[in-house]
Amino acid sequence: MKLSDSVTTIKGVGVKKQTVLEAMGITTIYDLLEHKPIRYQNRLNRTPFMDVTEDNDVLIGGVLINKRLRSIGKGRTMLECAIRDESGIFHAIFFNMPFLEKNLRLGSDYTLFGKMKWRNGAKIIVNPEMALAGSPRDIRGIIPVYRRSAGISSNELSKLIRTVSKKLDGSCEWLSKALLEKNNLAPEDYAYKNIHFPESGAAYNRAKFRLIYDKLLAFQYSVLHNRRLLDEECGNSRMEPVDICVFTDSLPFKLTEEQKNAINDIEHDLLSTRAMNRLVQGDVGCGKTVVAEAAIFHAISAGWQAAFMVPTEILARQHFFKLSKDLGKFGMRTALLVSGLKAAERREILEGVKSGDIDVVVGTHALIQSDVEFAKLGLVITDEQHRFGVDQRKILAEKAEVVNVLVMSATPIPRTLATTVFGDMDFSVIKGKPSNRKEIITRYITEKSRERAYANVYNEVKNGNRAYIVAPSIEDSNDSDLTSVEALFDEVKTKFKGSKVGLIHGKLDKLEKEQIMNEFATGTIEILVSTVVIEVGIDVPEATVIVIENAERFGLAQLHQLRGRVGRSDLQSYCYIICYSESENAISRMNAMVTMSDGFEISEEDYKLRGAGDLMGTMQHGYSGNSFYDLFGYDKILKLATTDAELMLSKNPSELEAFVDMDQLQLRTNNIMVQDNSNII
């Protein structure tokens, strides 16, 4: 078996299941093994039923002392089992499973897993998993839980991965024996088996170390290799000088010093014979867009075209209107290219781009379609780069005659990691905000004081402003205390009967999302209840208050991004973070949000608080191995991988082949920046 083999080589994967897996981005054995659990269920030890709390997943067990099967009408059945453990007797109820009655043996010891509930003063567990203790089907252990998708359950994914993991025999190992011994790394087959089905906490942590090392080694080698190629490149990438003050003097506001410095960095790049590859990293609301506009102004004035790619149509339209306004006064022509355009409109835009009549085109993934041809593309800008895969950015850059690349990001990376993570790029940092922006007032609210936040929402809306109310996504979660966005929407409509309330979430189609955001931007909707789809880039200056429910469910960096949806004008803005947890970590994060406003400072704190974690912590919070910060939260492994990547670059081709399997390295490199919602790597 090869990791590059199709998933169709797995027994039980037919055309239907293949289609479902492909929709999840799983086409090969490697993809399947990389689809790591989002959390684990700790089923190692039974809990005495008297100690069990209601509605929590629990492993319990005992001796079956009675069973009774009866009909409850309309062909339905109920099997009631009485089970005794050392603390007393509880009941297990099974609906519509009459076959169990014959299989269950009185006097035998059984293990059960499920949620305990109270009914008429008695503790019961409904439709639990149940198996004979000590049998091959015993349900004890550390059980992986996977992100669900339409057409395939977590249990089905677990069975497929278990089938594959049993066939791993070391033949797919891509690191040399010398490298494994040098770093005391676990074999790859051991790592995959124990990241999915841990034998113990120690085995899990050793597996995680190895798999993170693999990813970081591939990433660092790619970064350092690209940097070397860039340093060696020299060609006709230089643009003609332009008086950029013509543009900056036309703005209705003064640039901050850091905005000026970023523009100067870009000017230097564009006048160099070495192609630009620059990241502009700025805090939310710092004014990165005007820096991008300055770069576009230079490129067009020097006789080139520019392309501006963003992750969503909402952002694309937002940037299109701003560019049209700010550059249109100089006769520069802007076009918007997104999916859903009428055929004639799309054809007209494509002709304008190809002929050079259009100077700058703003769009989503539609920009990288094969029929998009430029007359003289000289500048490529991507906004929120972590939303795009390497291949997507590469396709757009390949359309350019001169590949000058500018990446904009509002996701601050800790200072200790920035030079490593973006080692193949130059970077500029914008920290300050425009002088007319007021500091956002942030309040940490407990469940008991929740109504205080909504009272402020009422006041802001009454004064003609707008409000966001955010709930975490409930997909893949069974937590009863997690606020459902639909339930929250109903509650908000009841609270604010005189206001226009809208609802937006990830399951709406693009046109629905766009319509709702437009209605919010124009004031047709006054209060927008949302999941984190509003996290990145949305700019509604009239929005002055945001309430974040279940704030303990978010990382610090994400909370800061959400807070950045308000405070985008000279109006005083407010952020209320409602926390339902009393854990030390949650309280630390809430206090950090109240006392910190600098995104870079927050990213450092987030980096510290997240930590490497251990097996039990992962059971609660999940380790997918796919999150950007999941990987870069491990200093020791990062330094190790960087050192080994530098060692690889020092070797000649034959030495390198003996050091690592280059085909396997390419497989991993190709999967480093694969888009998965908000995740990369």
C-alpha positions as CSV (number, residue, x, y, z in Angstrom):
1,M,0.0,0.0,0.0
2,K,1.3,3.5,-0.9
3,L,0.2,6.7,0.7
4,S,-0.5,8.1,-2.7
5,D,-3.0,5.3,-3.5
6,S,-6.6,6.2,-4.1
7,V,-9.1,5.7,-1.2
8,T,-10.9,3.4,-3.6
9,T,-8.3,0.8,-2.9
10,I,-9.8,0.5,0.7
11,K,-12.3,-2.3,1.1
12,G,-15.8,-0.8,1.5
13,V,-15.1,2.4,-0.4
14,G,-17.3,2.4,-3.5
15,V,-18.3,5.2,-5.9
16,K,-20.8,6.7,-3.4
17,K,-18.4,6.9,-0.5
18,Q,-15.6,8.0,-2.7
19,T,-17.7,11.0,-3.7
20,V,-18.4,11.9,-0.1
21,L,-14.7,11.6,0.8
22,E,-13.6,13.7,-2.2
23,A,-16.0,16.5,-1.0
24,M,-14.0,16.4,2.3
25,G,-10.7,16.8,0.4
26,I,-9.9,13.1,0.9
27,T,-8.7,11.4,-2.3
28,T,-5.7,9.4,-1.2
29,I,-4.6,7.1,1.7
30,Y,-2.4,10.0,2.9
31,D,-5.4,12.4,2.9
32,L,-7.4,9.9,5.0
33,L,-4.6,9.4,7.6
34,E,-4.2,13.2,7.8
35,H,-7.9,13.6,8.6
36,K,-7.1,13.6,12.3
37,P,-9.6,13.5,15.2
38,I,-11.1,16.8,16.4
39,R,-11.3,15.4,19.9
40,Y,-11.1,12.1,21.8
41,Q,-13.5,10.4,24.2
42,N,-11.8,9.2,27.4
43,R,-13.3,5.7,27.9
44,L,-10.4,4.3,29.9
45,N,-12.1,4.1,33.3
46,R,-15.7,3.5,34.4
47,T,-17.4,6.1,36.6
48,P,-19.6,5.0,39.5
49,F,-23.1,5.9,38.4
50,M,-23.8,7.8,41.6
51,D,-21.0,10.2,40.7
52,V,-22.3,10.9,37.2
53,T,-23.7,14.3,36.3
54,E,-26.6,14.8,33.9
55,D,-26.0,15.2,30.1
56,N,-22.3,14.5,30.1
57,D,-20.7,11.7,28.1
58,V,-19.8,8.9,30.6
59,L,-18.4,5.4,30.7
60,I,-20.3,3.3,33.2
61,G,-20.9,-0.4,33.7
62,G,-22.0,-3.2,36.0
63,V,-23.9,-6.5,36.2
64,L,-27.1,-6.9,34.2
65,I,-29.7,-7.9,36.9
66,N,-33.0,-7.5,34.9
67,K,-34.3,-6.9,31.4
68,R,-37.7,-6.2,30.0
69,L,-38.9,-5.8,26.4
70,R,-42.2,-4.2,25.7
71,S,-44.2,-2.7,22.8
72,I,-44.9,1.1,23.0
73,G,-47.3,1.2,20.0
74,K,-47.1,1.7,16.2
75,G,-44.5,-1.1,15.9
76,R,-42.1,0.5,18.3
77,T,-40.4,-1.2,21.2
78,M,-38.5,-0.3,24.4
79,L,-36.0,-2.6,26.1
80,E,-35.3,-1.6,29.7
81,C,-32.2,-3.0,31.5
82,A,-31.4,-2.7,35.2
83,I,-27.7,-2.7,35.9
84,R,-26.0,-2.7,39.3
85,D,-22.5,-1.3,40.0
86,E,-20.7,-0.8,43.3
87,S,-22.7,2.4,44.0
88,G,-26.2,1.3,43.2
89,I,-28.6,0.5,40.4
90,F,-29.3,2.5,37.2
91,H,-31.4,1.8,34.1
92,A,-30.4,1.6,30.4
93,I,-33.2,2.2,27.8
94,F,-33.0,1.0,24.2
95,F,-35.7,2.1,21.8
96,N,-36.5,0.0,18.7
97,M,-33.7,-2.6,19.3
98,P,-35.7,-5.7,20.2
99,F,-32.8,-8.0,19.0
100,L,-30.7,-6.9,21.9
101,E,-33.0,-8.7,24.4
102,K,-31.9,-12.2,23.3
103,N,-28.2,-11.2,23.2
104,L,-27.9,-9.7,26.7
105,R,-27.1,-12.2,29.4
106,L,-28.3,-11.8,33.0
107,G,-25.5,-11.8,35.5
108,S,-22.9,-10.7,33.0
109,D,-20.8,-7.6,33.4
110,Y,-21.4,-4.9,30.7
111,T,-19.7,-1.6,29.8
112,L,-21.9,1.3,28.5
113,F,-21.1,4.7,27.1
114,G,-23.6,7.6,26.6
115,K,-25.3,10.4,28.3
116,M,-27.0,9.9,31.7
117,K,-30.3,11.6,32.3
118,W,-32.8,12.0,35.1
119,R,-36.3,10.8,34.6
120,N,-38.9,10.7,37.3
121,G,-36.2,10.9,40.0
122,A,-34.2,8.0,38.5
123,K,-30.9,7.9,36.5
124,I,-31.2,6.4,33.0
125,I,-29.0,6.2,30.0
126,V,-30.8,6.1,26.6
127,N,-29.5,4.1,23.6
128,P,-25.9,3.9,24.9
129,E,-23.2,1.9,23.2
130,M,-23.0,-1.3,25.2
131,A,-20.6,-4.3,25.1
132,L,-19.7,-7.3,27.2
133,A,-16.7,-6.3,29.5
134,G,-13.5,-7.8,28.3
135,S,-14.9,-9.0,25.0
136,P,-13.3,-8.2,21.6
137,R,-16.1,-5.6,21.3
138,D,-15.3,-3.9,24.6
139,I,-15.9,-0.2,24.1
140,R,-13.2,1.0,26.6
141,G,-10.2,2.9,25.4
142,I,-9.4,6.3,23.9
143,I,-11.9,6.8,21.1
144,P,-11.3,9.3,18.3
145,V,-14.1,11.6,17.2
146,Y,-13.9,13.0,13.6
147,R,-15.4,16.0,11.9
148,R,-18.6,14.9,10.4
149,S,-19.8,15.4,6.9
150,A,-23.0,14.7,5.0
151,G,-22.9,11.1,4.0
152,I,-20.3,9.7,6.4
153,S,-20.3,9.5,10.2
154,S,-17.4,9.7,12.6
155,N,-17.7,6.0,13.3
156,E,-17.5,5.2,9.6
157,L,-14.4,7.3,9.2
158,S,-12.9,5.6,12.3
159,K,-13.5,2.2,10.7
160,L,-11.9,3.2,7.4
161,I,-8.8,4.7,9.2
162,R,-8.5,1.6,11.4
163,T,-8.6,-0.6,8.3
164,V,-5.8,1.5,6.7
165,S,-3.7,1.8,9.9
166,K,-3.6,-2.0,10.3
167,K,-1.9,-2.3,6.9
168,L,0.8,0.2,7.7
169,D,4.0,-1.8,8.0
170,G,6.9,0.8,7.7
171,S,7.2,0.6,3.9
172,C,5.9,4.1,3.6
173,E,8.6,5.6,5.9
174,W,10.1,8.7,4.1
175,L,12.8,9.7,6.6
176,S,16.2,8.0,6.7
177,K,17.2,5.8,9.6
178,A,19.9,8.3,10.4
179,L,17.4,11.2,10.7
180,L,15.0,9.1,12.8
181,E,17.8,8.1,15.2
182,K,19.2,11.7,15.3
183,N,15.9,13.1,16.6
184,N,14.6,10.0,18.4
185,L,11.5,10.1,16.2
186,A,8.8,7.5,16.2
187,P,8.3,5.5,13.0
188,E,5.6,6.9,10.8
189,D,3.3,3.9,10.9
190,Y,3.5,4.0,14.7
191,A,2.7,7.8,14.6
192,Y,-0.4,7.4,12.4
193,K,-1.8,4.5,14.5
194,N,-1.4,6.3,17.8
195,I,-2.6,9.7,16.6
196,H,-5.9,8.0,15.7
197,F,-6.1,5.2,18.2
198,P,-3.7,6.0,21.1
199,E,-2.4,3.2,23.2
200,S,-1.7,5.6,26.0
201,G,-1.0,9.3,26.7
202,A,2.7,8.8,26.1
203,A,2.2,7.0,22.8
204,Y,-0.2,9.8,21.7
205,N,2.3,12.5,22.5
206,R,5.2,10.7,20.8
207,A,3.0,10.3,17.7
208,K,2.0,13.9,17.7
209,F,5.6,15.0,18.0
210,R,6.5,12.9,14.9
211,L,3.6,14.1,12.7
212,I,4.1,17.8,13.6
213,Y,7.8,17.4,12.9
214,D,7.0,15.9,9.4
215,K,4.7,18.9,8.6
216,L,7.2,21.5,9.8
217,L,10.1,19.9,8.0
218,A,8.2,19.9,4.7
219,F,7.1,23.4,5.4
220,Q,10.5,24.8,6.3
221,Y,12.2,23.0,3.4
222,S,9.7,24.6,1.0
223,V,10.1,28.0,2.6
224,L,13.9,28.0,2.6
225,H,14.1,26.5,-0.9
226,N,11.7,29.2,-2.2
227,R,13.8,31.9,-0.5
228,R,16.9,30.6,-2.2
229,L,15.3,30.6,-5.6
230,L,14.0,34.2,-5.1
231,D,17.5,35.3,-4.1
232,E,18.9,33.8,-7.2
233,E,16.3,35.3,-9.5
234,C,17.1,38.5,-11.4
235,G,15.3,39.8,-14.4
236,N,13.1,42.5,-15.9
237,S,10.9,42.9,-12.8
238,R,11.7,46.6,-12.2
239,M,8.9,49.0,-12.6
240,E,9.3,52.6,-13.7
241,P,9.4,55.2,-10.8
242,V,6.1,56.9,-10.0
243,D,5.2,59.9,-7.8
244,I,3.2,58.0,-5.2
245,C,2.4,61.3,-3.4
246,V,-0.1,62.0,-6.2
247,F,-2.2,59.2,-4.8
248,T,-1.5,59.7,-1.0
249,D,-2.2,63.4,-1.2
250,S,-5.6,62.7,-2.7
251,L,-6.8,60.7,0.3
252,P,-9.2,62.4,2.7
253,F,-7.1,61.5,5.7
254,K,-3.4,61.4,6.7
255,L,-1.5,58.2,6.6
256,T,0.1,56.8,9.8
257,E,3.8,56.5,10.0
258,E,3.6,52.8,9.7
259,Q,1.4,53.0,6.7
260,K,3.9,55.3,5.1
261,N,6.7,52.9,6.0
262,A,4.9,49.9,4.4
263,I,4.3,51.9,1.2
264,N,8.0,52.9,1.1
265,D,8.9,49.2,1.5
266,I,6.6,48.3,-1.5
267,E,8.0,51.2,-3.6
268,H,11.5,49.9,-3.0
269,D,10.5,46.4,-4.1
270,L,8.8,47.6,-7.2
271,L,11.9,49.6,-8.2
272,S,14.2,46.6,-7.6
273,T,15.3,44.1,-10.2
274,R,14.2,41.4,-7.8
275,A,10.5,40.5,-7.9
276,M,8.5,41.5,-4.8
277,N,7.3,38.8,-2.4
278,R,6.1,40.8,0.6
279,L,3.7,40.2,3.4
280,V,2.0,43.3,4.9
281,Q,0.9,42.2,8.4
282,G,-1.4,44.5,10.2
283,D,-3.8,44.5,13.1
284,V,-7.5,44.6,12.4
285,G,-8.6,48.1,11.4
286,C,-5.0,49.4,10.9
287,G,-5.6,50.5,7.3
288,K,-3.9,47.8,5.2
289,T,-6.2,48.3,2.2
290,V,-4.9,51.8,1.5
291,V,-1.4,50.4,1.4
292,A,-2.6,47.9,-1.2
293,E,-4.2,50.7,-3.2
294,A,-0.9,52.6,-3.2
295,A,0.8,49.5,-4.7
296,I,-1.9,49.2,-7.3
297,F,-1.6,52.9,-8.2
298,H,2.1,52.5,-8.7
299,A,1.7,49.4,-10.9
300,I,-1.0,51.0,-13.1
301,S,0.8,54.3,-13.4
302,A,3.9,52.4,-14.6
303,G,1.9,50.7,-17.3
304,W,1.0,47.4,-15.7
305,Q,-2.2,45.7,-14.6
306,A,-3.0,44.5,-11.1
307,A,-5.1,41.6,-9.7
308,F,-6.5,41.6,-6.2
309,M,-7.8,38.2,-4.9
310,V,-9.8,37.9,-1.7
311,P,-11.4,34.8,-0.1
312,T,-15.1,35.8,-0.2
313,E,-17.5,37.6,-2.6
314,I,-18.5,40.0,0.2
315,L,-14.9,41.2,0.6
316,A,-14.5,41.3,-3.2
317,R,-17.4,43.7,-3.6
318,Q,-16.2,45.7,-0.6
319,H,-12.7,46.2,-2.1
320,F,-14.2,46.8,-5.6
321,F,-16.3,49.7,-4.5
322,K,-13.4,51.2,-2.5
323,L,-10.9,50.9,-5.4
324,S,-13.4,52.3,-7.9
325,K,-13.8,55.3,-5.7
326,D,-10.2,55.9,-4.8
327,L,-8.5,55.1,-8.2
328,G,-11.4,56.0,-10.5
329,K,-10.6,59.7,-10.0
330,F,-7.3,59.1,-11.8
331,G,-9.0,57.4,-14.7
332,M,-8.0,53.9,-13.6
333,R,-10.6,51.2,-14.5
334,T,-11.6,48.6,-12.0
335,A,-13.6,45.4,-12.6
336,L,-15.2,42.8,-10.3
337,L,-14.9,39.2,-11.3
338,V,-16.8,36.7,-9.1
339,S,-18.9,33.6,-9.7
340,G,-22.6,34.2,-10.6
341,L,-22.0,37.0,-13.2
342,K,-24.2,36.9,-16.3
343,A,-22.4,35.3,-19.3
344,A,-22.4,38.6,-21.2
345,E,-21.1,40.6,-18.2
346,R,-18.3,38.1,-17.6
347,R,-17.3,38.0,-21.2
348,E,-17.1,41.8,-21.3
349,I,-14.8,41.8,-18.3
350,L,-12.6,39.0,-19.6
351,E,-12.2,40.9,-22.9
352,G,-11.3,44.1,-21.0
353,V,-8.7,42.3,-18.9
354,K,-7.2,40.6,-21.9
355,S,-7.0,43.8,-24.0
356,G,-5.7,45.9,-21.1
357,D,-8.7,48.2,-21.0
358,I,-9.2,47.1,-17.4
359,D,-6.4,48.2,-15.1
360,V,-7.2,46.3,-11.9
361,V,-9.5,43.3,-11.4
362,V,-10.8,42.3,-8.0
363,G,-12.2,38.8,-7.4
364,T,-12.3,35.5,-5.6
365,H,-11.2,32.1,-6.9
366,A,-12.8,33.2,-10.2
367,L,-9.6,35.0,-11.0
368,I,-7.6,31.8,-11.4
369,Q,-9.9,30.3,-14.0
370,S,-8.1,29.3,-17.2
371,D,-10.0,31.7,-19.3
372,V,-8.8,34.8,-17.4
373,E,-5.9,36.3,-19.4
374,F,-4.1,39.5,-18.8
375,A,-2.5,41.9,-21.2
376,K,0.3,42.9,-18.8
377,L,-0.2,41.7,-15.3
378,G,2.6,43.0,-13.1
379,L,1.2,42.9,-9.5
380,V,-0.7,40.2,-7.7
381,I,-2.3,40.9,-4.3
382,T,-4.0,38.3,-2.1
383,D,-5.9,39.3,1.0
384,E,-6.0,37.0,4.0
385,Q,-3.5,34.6,2.5
386,H,-4.2,31.7,4.9
387,R,-7.6,31.3,3.1
388,F,-5.8,30.3,-0.1
389,G,-3.7,27.2,-1.0
390,V,-0.2,27.5,-2.4
391,D,-1.4,26.2,-5.8
392,Q,-4.1,28.9,-6.0
393,R,-1.7,31.7,-5.4
394,K,0.8,30.1,-7.8
395,I,-1.8,29.9,-10.6
396,L,-2.6,33.6,-10.3
397,A,1.0,34.6,-10.2
398,E,1.7,32.5,-13.3
399,K,-0.7,34.8,-15.2
400,A,1.7,37.7,-14.5
401,E,4.5,38.8,-16.9
402,V,6.3,40.1,-13.9
403,V,5.5,38.2,-10.7
404,N,5.4,40.9,-8.0
405,V,3.4,39.4,-5.1
406,L,1.9,41.3,-2.2
407,V,0.1,39.4,0.6
408,M,-2.1,41.2,3.1
409,S,-2.9,39.6,6.5
410,A,-4.8,40.7,9.5
411,T,-3.8,37.6,11.4
412,P,-0.8,38.7,13.6
413,I,1.8,36.0,14.0
414,P,3.9,36.0,17.2
415,R,7.2,37.9,16.8
416,T,9.1,34.7,17.7
417,L,7.6,32.9,14.8
418,A,7.1,35.5,12.0
419,T,10.6,35.2,10.5
420,T,10.3,31.4,10.5
421,V,6.8,31.1,9.2
422,F,7.3,33.6,6.4
423,G,11.0,32.9,5.8
424,D,10.5,33.1,2.0
425,M,9.0,36.6,2.2
426,D,9.9,40.1,3.2
427,F,7.4,41.6,5.6
428,S,6.1,44.9,6.7
429,V,4.2,45.5,9.9
430,I,1.4,48.0,10.6
431,K,0.5,48.3,14.3
432,G,-1.1,51.7,14.8
433,K,-4.6,52.6,13.8
434,P,-5.9,55.8,12.0
435,S,-6.0,58.7,14.3
436,N,-9.7,59.1,14.2
437,R,-10.4,55.6,15.6
438,K,-11.3,55.3,19.2
439,E,-10.3,52.4,21.4
440,I,-12.9,49.7,21.6
441,I,-14.3,49.3,25.1
442,T,-14.2,45.6,25.9
443,R,-16.2,44.1,28.8
444,Y,-15.9,40.5,30.2
445,I,-19.4,39.4,31.1
446,T,-20.5,36.3,33.1
447,E,-23.7,34.4,32.4
448,K,-25.4,36.1,35.4
449,S,-24.7,39.6,33.9
450,R,-25.6,38.7,30.3
451,E,-28.4,41.2,30.1
452,R,-26.0,44.1,30.6
453,A,-24.6,43.4,27.1
454,Y,-28.0,43.3,25.5
455,A,-29.0,46.5,27.2
456,N,-26.1,48.2,25.5
457,V,-27.1,46.7,22.1
458,Y,-30.5,48.2,22.6
459,N,-29.0,51.7,23.3
460,E,-26.7,51.5,20.3
461,V,-29.4,50.5,17.9
462,K,-31.8,53.1,19.3
463,N,-29.1,55.7,18.5
464,G,-29.1,54.6,14.8
465,N,-26.0,52.3,15.0
466,R,-25.8,48.6,14.2
467,A,-24.8,45.5,16.2
468,Y,-23.3,42.0,15.7
469,I,-24.2,39.1,18.0
470,V,-21.9,36.1,17.5
471,A,-22.3,32.5,18.4
472,P,-19.9,29.6,17.8
473,S,-20.7,27.1,15.2
474,I,-22.4,24.1,16.7
475,E,-21.4,21.6,14.0
476,D,-19.6,18.6,15.4
477,S,-20.5,19.6,18.9
478,N,-22.9,17.9,21.3
479,D,-22.3,20.3,24.2
480,S,-25.7,21.3,25.6
481,D,-24.4,24.6,26.9
482,L,-23.2,25.8,23.6
483,T,-25.4,28.5,22.2
484,S,-27.0,27.5,18.9
485,V,-27.0,30.4,16.5
486,E,-30.6,29.5,15.5
487,A,-31.8,29.6,19.1
488,L,-29.9,32.8,19.7
489,F,-31.5,34.3,16.6
490,D,-35.0,33.5,18.0
491,E,-34.0,35.0,21.4
492,V,-32.7,38.2,19.9
493,K,-35.8,38.6,17.7
494,T,-37.9,38.3,20.9
495,K,-35.7,40.8,22.8
496,F,-35.7,43.4,20.1
497,K,-39.2,43.2,18.6
498,G,-39.0,46.7,17.2
499,S,-35.6,46.1,15.4
500,K,-34.8,44.4,12.2
501,V,-32.8,41.3,13.0
502,G,-30.9,39.2,10.5
503,L,-29.2,35.8,10.6
504,I,-26.0,34.7,8.7
505,H,-24.1,31.4,9.0
506,G,-21.8,29.2,6.9
507,K,-24.6,27.0,5.6
508,L,-26.2,29.8,3.6
509,D,-25.3,30.0,-0.1
510,K,-23.2,32.8,-1.4
511,L,-26.1,34.9,-2.7
512,E,-28.0,34.7,0.6
513,K,-24.9,35.7,2.5
514,E,-24.2,38.6,0.2
515,Q,-27.8,39.8,0.4
516,I,-27.8,39.7,4.2
517,M,-24.5,41.5,4.5
518,N,-25.6,44.2,2.0
519,E,-28.8,44.7,4.0
520,F,-26.7,45.0,7.2
521,A,-24.3,47.5,5.5
522,T,-27.2,49.7,4.3
523,G,-29.1,49.5,7.6
524,T,-32.1,47.4,6.4
525,I,-30.8,44.9,9.1
526,E,-29.9,46.6,12.4
527,I,-28.8,43.6,14.4
528,L,-26.9,40.7,12.7
529,V,-26.8,37.3,14.5
530,S,-23.9,35.4,13.1
531,T,-21.4,32.6,13.4
532,V,-17.7,33.4,12.7
533,V,-18.4,34.0,9.0
534,I,-18.1,37.7,9.8
535,E,-14.6,37.2,11.3
536,V,-12.5,38.4,8.4
537,G,-12.4,41.8,6.7
538,I,-16.1,42.9,6.8
539,D,-16.2,46.7,7.0
540,V,-19.4,48.3,8.3
541,P,-18.5,51.6,9.9
542,E,-21.9,52.0,11.5
543,A,-21.5,48.8,13.5
544,T,-20.6,49.9,17.0
545,V,-21.3,46.9,19.3
546,I,-20.5,43.2,19.1
547,V,-21.6,40.6,21.6
548,I,-19.7,37.3,21.5
549,E,-21.6,34.4,23.2
550,N,-19.7,31.4,24.6
551,A,-16.5,33.4,24.3
552,E,-14.6,30.6,26.1
553,R,-15.0,28.6,22.9
554,F,-12.8,30.9,20.9
555,G,-9.0,31.4,20.9
556,L,-7.7,34.8,21.8
557,A,-6.7,35.6,18.2
558,Q,-10.1,34.8,16.9
559,L,-11.8,36.9,19.6
560,H,-9.6,39.8,18.6
561,Q,-10.5,39.3,14.9
562,L,-14.2,39.3,15.8
563,R,-13.8,42.4,18.0
564,G,-12.3,44.1,14.9
565,R,-15.6,44.1,13.2
566,V,-16.5,47.2,15.2
567,G,-14.5,50.3,15.8
568,R,-14.1,51.1,12.1
569,S,-15.1,54.7,12.3
570,D,-14.8,57.7,14.7
571,L,-17.8,56.3,16.7
572,Q,-17.2,54.8,20.2
573,S,-17.5,51.0,19.9
574,Y,-18.1,48.2,22.4
575,C,-17.2,44.5,22.6
576,Y,-19.0,42.2,25.1
577,I,-17.4,38.8,25.6
578,I,-19.9,36.5,27.4
579,C,-18.1,33.6,29.1
580,Y,-19.9,30.6,30.5
581,S,-16.8,28.8,31.8
582,E,-15.1,29.3,35.2
583,S,-11.9,27.5,34.1
584,E,-8.6,29.2,34.8
585,N,-7.6,29.2,31.1
586,A,-10.9,30.7,30.0
587,I,-10.8,33.5,32.6
588,S,-7.2,34.3,31.6
589,R,-8.2,34.7,28.0
590,M,-11.2,36.9,28.9
591,N,-9.0,39.1,31.1
592,A,-6.4,39.3,28.3
593,M,-9.1,40.5,25.9
594,V,-10.1,43.3,28.3
595,T,-6.6,44.5,29.0
596,M,-5.0,44.1,25.5
597,S,-5.9,45.8,22.3
598,D,-2.7,45.2,20.3
599,G,-3.2,42.1,18.0
600,F,0.5,41.3,18.1
601,E,0.6,41.3,21.9
602,I,-2.6,39.2,21.8
603,S,-1.0,36.7,19.4
604,E,1.9,36.3,21.8
605,E,-0.5,35.7,24.7
606,D,-2.6,33.2,22.6
607,Y,0.6,31.4,21.8
608,K,1.5,31.0,25.5
609,L,-2.0,30.0,26.6
610,R,-2.5,27.4,23.9
611,G,0.7,25.6,24.7
612,A,1.5,22.1,23.5
613,G,-1.1,20.5,25.8
614,D,-1.3,16.9,26.7
615,L,-3.6,14.0,25.9
616,M,-6.3,14.9,28.4
617,G,-6.3,18.5,27.3
618,T,-6.7,17.4,23.7
619,M,-9.6,15.2,24.6
620,Q,-11.4,18.4,25.6
621,H,-10.2,20.8,23.0
622,G,-9.3,18.6,20.1
623,Y,-6.1,18.4,18.0
624,S,-6.8,18.2,14.3
625,G,-3.2,18.8,13.3
626,N,-4.6,21.1,10.7
627,S,-4.7,24.4,12.4
628,F,-2.0,26.9,11.7
629,Y,-1.3,27.6,15.3
630,D,-1.7,24.0,16.3
631,L,1.6,23.4,14.5
632,F,3.5,26.5,15.3
633,G,2.8,26.2,19.0
634,Y,5.8,23.9,19.4
635,D,9.1,25.7,19.6
636,K,11.3,22.7,20.1
637,I,9.9,20.9,17.1
638,L,10.0,24.0,14.9
639,K,13.7,24.6,15.7
640,L,14.5,21.0,15.1
641,A,12.7,21.0,11.7
642,T,14.3,24.3,10.7
643,T,17.8,23.0,11.4
644,D,17.1,19.8,9.5
645,A,15.6,21.7,6.5
646,E,18.8,23.8,6.4
647,L,20.8,20.6,6.5
648,M,18.8,19.3,3.5
649,L,19.5,22.4,1.5
650,S,23.2,21.9,2.0
651,K,23.2,18.4,0.4
652,N,23.7,17.6,-3.2
653,P,20.8,15.7,-5.0
654,S,22.2,12.2,-4.4
655,E,22.9,12.9,-0.7
656,L,19.4,14.4,-0.3
657,E,17.8,11.3,-1.8
658,A,19.6,9.2,0.8
659,F,18.4,11.5,3.6
660,V,14.7,11.7,2.8
661,D,12.4,10.3,0.1
662,M,11.9,13.4,-2.1
663,D,8.7,12.1,-3.7
664,Q,7.2,11.7,-0.2
665,L,8.5,15.2,0.7
666,Q,6.7,16.5,-2.4
667,L,3.5,14.8,-1.3
668,R,3.7,16.5,2.1
669,T,4.7,19.9,0.6
670,N,1.7,19.8,-1.7
671,N,-0.6,19.3,1.3
672,I,1.0,22.0,3.5
673,M,-1.3,24.9,2.6
674,V,-4.6,23.1,1.7
675,Q,-7.6,25.2,2.4
676,D,-10.0,23.8,4.9
677,N,-12.4,26.5,6.1
678,S,-10.2,28.7,8.1
679,N,-7.4,26.2,8.5
680,I,-4.2,25.8,6.7
681,I,-1.5,23.1,6.8
